[in-house]
């Protein structure tokens, strides 16, 4: 969250002549509710199940850049799906940068009650082992979107 997945993904898709798919947006469109509403009404486990099902279906498409929410990689099956269909890129940023980028965004259910640096650091630390499983990790702190897209393309060009 707040690392530039959507912005970088859109630039990558444009450069490659591919479509851009935001997994969270697909879920929202198909569910007819926001992710925040899904979390509130059904809880995180139900959202994660929906996320996994949607990922499995979306990942089979060709010629696309897929942006996922940061929690999707927690499930080993999701990482296996992503790995079997492409290059897994983990965009990172400093905790302070993330906090600044997500401040005032009320649509992030896991940060709805607390978007502090401490809360974000705790969440990232808890997910670190899953993020570390990516094919490449790129820090976006202080970088232009185009420069990050260049880094992704340079790393993933052999697998595209």
N, C-alpha and C positions, 0 to 999 in steps of 0.2 A: 504494500500500500504506500502510495506517495513516492514511488521510485521511478515513475515515468512509463509504466507498462503500456498504457493506452497511447500516449504521445509517440513513444518510440515504435510501438507496434504499427501504428498508422503510417509512419514514415517508411518503415521496412516494407510493409505491404505495397505501398505506392511504388517504391523503388524496384520491387520484384514483379510488379504487375499482378499481384495477388490480391485476394480479398482479406479484409481485417475482420476478425471475429472476437468480440469481447464476451467471454463465457458468462460473466455476470449479467450482461445485457440479454443474452439468449435466455437465461433462466428467468429474468424479470418479464420478458415478453411472453414466454410460454406459461409462466405461472400467473400472469396478470396481476402480480403484486411486487412490491419492492423487496429487496433482500432483507431490509430492516423489518418489514412486515412478516416475512417468512420466519425470521428468527423469533419475533415476538409471538407469533401465533402457533408455531410448530416446534421451535427450538433449534439449536445448532445441529444436533444429530440428523434431524429431518432435512435441514438445508444441505448438509454434507452428502447425504444420500442422493439428493436431487442433483447436486453439483457433479457427483461421480457419474451418474447416469447420463447427464447432459454432456460431460466431457467425453465419455465413450462414444457417443453418437457424433459429436462435432469433430473429434480427432480423425475420423475416417475420411473426412473431406480432403481434397487435394488443392494445392495452390492457395494456401491460406496461412496467415499469421494469426495465432490464437493467443490471446491474453487471458490469463486466469487470475482469480483471486489468490492472495497469498496463502490461504489455508488449504488449497487443493492438494498441495504436495505432501501433506501430512499422511495421507493414505498411500501405502506402498503400491496398491493397484493403480492409483492415478498416475504415479510416477512411471510405472511400467507402460501404461497406455501412452503417455506423452513421449517416452523414450522410443517406443516402437513406431511412432509416427513423425518424429522430427528431432530437432535440436532443442534441448531444454536450456533456456537462458534465465538466469536469476539476476534481476536488476536490484541493486542495493543502493543505499544512501545512508548518510550519517543519521543517527537517531534525531538529532536536532533538526536536520533538513526535513526528515519525514514529519516530525511534529509541526513544523512550519507549514508544510504542504497540505496537511490534512486538517489543520485548525479550521474550525467553523463548518466542517463537513458533517452534517448530522445523519448522513446515510450509512455510516460505518457502524454496524451493530456492536462489534467487539470493542469499539472505542466510544460508544455513545455516552457512557457515564464518566469516562476518564480518558482523555487524549494527551495525557502528560508524557514527558520524556521518559519518566520511570515506567509507566504502563507500556509504552511502545518498546522500550528496551527489554522489559520482561517478556513481552510477546515474541519479539525477535529471538531472544535467547532460547526460548522454548521451542522455536521452530528451526534453529540453526542447523541441527543435524540433517533436517530434510532439505533445507536450502542448499547445504553443502553438496548434496547429491546431484546438483545441476551439472550440465556439460560445461557451462562457462558461467562465471559470475562477474558482473560489471558494475562498478561503483559509478552512480550517476551524479554524485555530489559535485556541484559546480560545473557540470559539463552541459554543452548544448545538445539538444535532442539529436541533431544530425550527426554529431560526433559519436554519440552512443550507438546510433544506428550503424555507423561505419564499423565500429568495434564488433557489433553482432554479426554483420555481414562478413567481416574478415575471419571471424572464428568459425562461423557455420557454413561458409561457402562450399565446403566439400560435402556437406550432408544435405544441401538443398536440391 
